[in-house]
């Protein structure tokens, strides 16, 4: 019985490791995209009030990056705790 439980737990941990890696990859892609988009929007002239769109782009990308990055780290920590 314990062998079945341990193999089931190992399969779940492997799945969660893959999920954490996917979240981390998405976090880096979104963060890089937000950074590139912000630099592009700052470089193009917009006139008066042209700072609003780059700031909104950076802040929204940064918030999504932090959420995904933290979520992937939480999953990784939970995997480490459960494997002990």
Contact map, one row per residue, 1 for C-alpha under 8 A:
111110000000000000000000000000000000000000000000000000000000000000000000000000000000
111111000000000000000000000000000000000000000000000000000000000000000000000000000000
111111100000000000000000000000000000000000000000000000000000000000000000000000000000
111111110000000000000000000000000000000000000000000000000000000000000000000000000000
111111111000000000000000000000000000000000000000000000000000000000000000000000000000
011111111100000000000000000000000000000000000000000000000000000000000000000000000000
001111111110000000000000000000000000000000000000000000000000000000000000000000000000
000111111111000000000000000000000000000000000000000000000000000000000000000000000000
000011111111100000000000000000000000000000000000000000000000000000000000000000000000
000001111111110000000000000000000000000000000000000000000000000000000000000000000000
000000111111111000000000000000000000000000000000000000000000000000000000000000000000
000000011111111100000000000000000000000000000000000000000000000000000000000000000000
000000001111111110000000000000000000000000000000000000000000000000000000000000100000
000000000111111111000000000000000000000000000000000000000000000000000000000000000000
000000000011111111100000000000000000000000000000000000000000000000000000000000000000
000000000001111111110000000000000000000000000000000000000000000000000000001100100000
000000000000111111111000000000000000000000000000000000000000000000000000001100100000
000000000000011111111100000000000000000000000000000000000000000000000000000000000000
000000000000001111111110000000000000000000000000000000000000000000000001000000000000
000000000000000111111111000000000000000000000000000000000000000000000011101100000000
000000000000000011111111100000000000000000000000000000000000000000000001000000000000
000000000000000001111111110000000000000000000000000000000000000000000000000000000000
000000000000000000111111111000000000000000000000000000000000000000011011000000000000
000000000000000000011111111100000000000000000000000000000000000000011001000000000000
000000000000000000001111111110000000000000000000000000000000000000000000000000000000
000000000000000000000111111111000000000000000000000000000000000000010000000000000000
000000000000000000000011111111100000000000000000000000000000000111011000000000000000
000000000000000000000001111111110000000000000000000000000000000010000000000000000000
000000000000000000000000111111111000000000000000000000000000000000000000000000000000
000000000000000000000000011111111100000000000000000000000000100110000000000000000000
000000000000000000000000001111111110000000000000000000000000110110000000000000000000
000000000000000000000000000111111111000000000000000000000000000000000000000000000000
000000000000000000000000000011111111100000000000000000000000100000000000000000000000
000000000000000000000000000001111111110000000000000000001100110000000000000000000000
000000000000000000000000000000111111111000000000000000000100100000000000000000000000
000000000000000000000000000000011111111100000000000000000000000000000000000000000000
000000000000000000000000000000001111111110000000000001001100000000000000000000000000
000000000000000000000000000000000111111111000000000001101100000000000000000000000000
000000000000000000000000000000000011111111100000000001000000000000000000000000000000
000000000000000000000000000000000001111111110000000000000000000000000000000000000000
000000000000000000000000000000000000111111111000000011000000000000000000000000000000
000000000000000000000000000000000000011111111000001001000000000000000000000000000000
000000000000000000000000000000000000001111111000000000000000000000000000000000000000
000000000000000000000000000000000000000111111100000000000000000000000000000000000000
000000000000000000000000000000000000000011111110010000000000000000000000000000000000
000000000000000000000000000000000000000000011111110000000000000000000000000000000000
000000000000000000000000000000000000000000001111110000000000000000000000000000000000
000000000000000000000000000000000000000000000111110000000000000000000000000000000000
000000000000000000000000000000000000000000000111111100000000000000000000000000000000
000000000000000000000000000000000000000000001111111111000000000000000000000000000000
000000000000000000000000000000000000000001000000111111100000000000000000000000000000
000000000000000000000000000000000000000000000000111111110000000000000000000000000000
000000000000000000000000000000000000000010000000011111111000000000000000000000000000
000000000000000000000000000000000000111011000000011111111100000000000000000000000000
000000000000000000000000000000000000010000000000001111111110000000000000000000000000
000000000000000000000000000000000000000000000000000111111111000000000000000000000000
000000000000000000000000000000000100110000000000000011111111100000000000000000000000
000000000000000000000000000000000110110000000000000001111111110000000000000000000000
000000000000000000000000000000000000000000000000000000111111111000000000000000000000
000000000000000000000000000000000000000000000000000000011111111100000000000000000000
000000000000000000000000000001101110000000000000000000001111111110000000000000000000
000000000000000000000000000000100100000000000000000000000111111111000000000000000000
000000000000000000000000000000000000000000000000000000000011111111100000000000000000
000000000000000000000000001001100000000000000000000000000001111111110000000000000000
000000000000000000000000001101100000000000000000000000000000111111111000000000000000
000000000000000000000000001000000000000000000000000000000000011111111100000000000000
000000000000000000000000000000000000000000000000000000000000001111111110000000000000
000000000000000000000011011000000000000000000000000000000000000111111111000000000000
000000000000000000000011001000000000000000000000000000000000000011111111100000000000
000000000000000000000000000000000000000000000000000000000000000001111111110000000000
000000000000000000010010000000000000000000000000000000000000000000111111111000000000
000000000000000000111011000000000000000000000000000000000000000000011111111100000000
000000000000000000010000000000000000000000000000000000000000000000001111111110000000
000000000000000000000000000000000000000000000000000000000000000000000111111111000000
000000000000000110010000000000000000000000000000000000000000000000000011111111100000
000000000000000110010000000000000000000000000000000000000000000000000001111111110000
000000000000000000000000000000000000000000000000000000000000000000000000111111111000
000000000000000000000000000000000000000000000000000000000000000000000000011111111100
000000000000100110000000000000000000000000000000000000000000000000000000001111111110
000000000000000000000000000000000000000000000000000000000000000000000000000111111111
000000000000000000000000000000000000000000000000000000000000000000000000000011111111
000000000000000000000000000000000000000000000000000000000000000000000000000001111111
000000000000000000000000000000000000000000000000000000000000000000000000000000111111
000000000000000000000000000000000000000000000000000000000000000000000000000000011111
